[in-house]
Amino acid sequence: MAEITAPRGTYDILPGESRRWQYVEDMVREIFHNYGYEEFRTPVFEHTELFVRGIGDATDVVQKEMYTFTDRGGRSLTLRPEGTASVVRAYLEHKLQGASQPVKVYYSFPMFRYERPQAGRYRQFVQFGAECIGTADPIADVEMIAAPVELYQRLGLRKFRVEINSIGCPQCRPRYREVLVEWLKQRSEVLCQTCQERMEQNPLRVLDCKEASCQEATAEAPLVTDYLCDECETHFAKVQDYLRSLEIPFVINKRLVRGLDYYTKTVFEIISEGVGAQSSIAGGGRYDGLVEDVGGQPTPAVGFAAGMDRLWLALESEKVEIPVSLDFDVYVACLGDSARGKAVDLAFALRNEGCRVDLDYQGRSLKAQLKSANRSGAKVTVILGEDELQRGVASVRNMESGEQQEVPLTELLSFCKSVL
Ligand code: HAM
């Protein structure tokens, strides 16, 4: 029978590795908690229409990458390719515009995109991110940059940079779009097939094309920052002022446009310098029109999401170790049936006290159990044999010093706790 493997573009998180995930997830939670964000959990799938309206039907995500299916009731549903549209849908559905504004939420969950898998690019991947809905204040934009930067710094990453840009608003962008389309049309024959196709529908994305010929052809293209209205200009300047005063280094990348349609004003990406092609470890920006696009009143909002998988690549490339230990505190070894009962009692009593305890499940020889005790990293091994039991004692070995002593059974629990 053919072996069944995990689907292409997915992966398993093995026992042991999951500890490293938990360590980072705990830190993510702590940072968002300090910033005053609350966790939001939304369904894994949504009505397809939400993403088409929210992300934009001219984007790669909607055109090529969605996992869309029809359920048994004939509805078109899609596994979420990102979190922002879902959060906005839930904000409206639960009438959170009536709550105190802004509504500040974070999430950490799997996303699904039918992309060509490679290192750092999966079909099921995990993003953590935040959305701040109901404020136009540039400080909210800055929080979205500061939070992942704080995480990366605390984890020990050094080789990353923050790139920011402003892509304007419905007041100023149409004029820029017109100028850009005109400019691109004159060079359309040197653009790649995809860019020729997206030139009219989504011209800003042409600036983001990875094809060398397109990059060369658009090197002198008009830049959106030269067309910003006063309001966008002031907003962008304030974002930069706050970043400077918080000493968060950044560079302005005037060609940064992002791949989702909902952005207005600030956009940003965090780029890891040690990671290969998929070097964008986080991205986000302001999306002042999305709440309205999804059916609500005009509401300013900003957010970001960061890829966990790419974070692992960045940590690996900078040789950052995540300090997690799988070591046990105590290993309880035993010989004989009556000793086994006592061993189980002791193991559970210690676990109740918060100790991490392992024991033998197979009735193996003492030698085999002591080998396991060594491998378990336990600081203390308790050895219970029939002979010891009869004398009302157990042997306790301090695995670091190698010292062994007999301890009365009645004092065993408190003794173990005192040496840990
Ligand atoms: P995005 O740039 O599409 O933005 O994704 C954010 C991050 O998710 C990327 O920088 C990358 O680290 C990770 N990522 C994206 N696709 C994959 C993939 N196939 N495999 C592994 N990692 C991936 C968004 O999703 C927006 N919703 C961000 C946002 C929130 N904007 C405003 N609020």
Residues whose N, C-alpha, C, O or C-beta is under 5 A from the ligand:
A	BS01	HAM	E82 G83 T84 R113 E115 G120 R121 Y122 F125 Q127 G129 A130 S280 I281 A282 G283 G284 G285 V302 G303 F304 A305 A306 G307 D309 R310
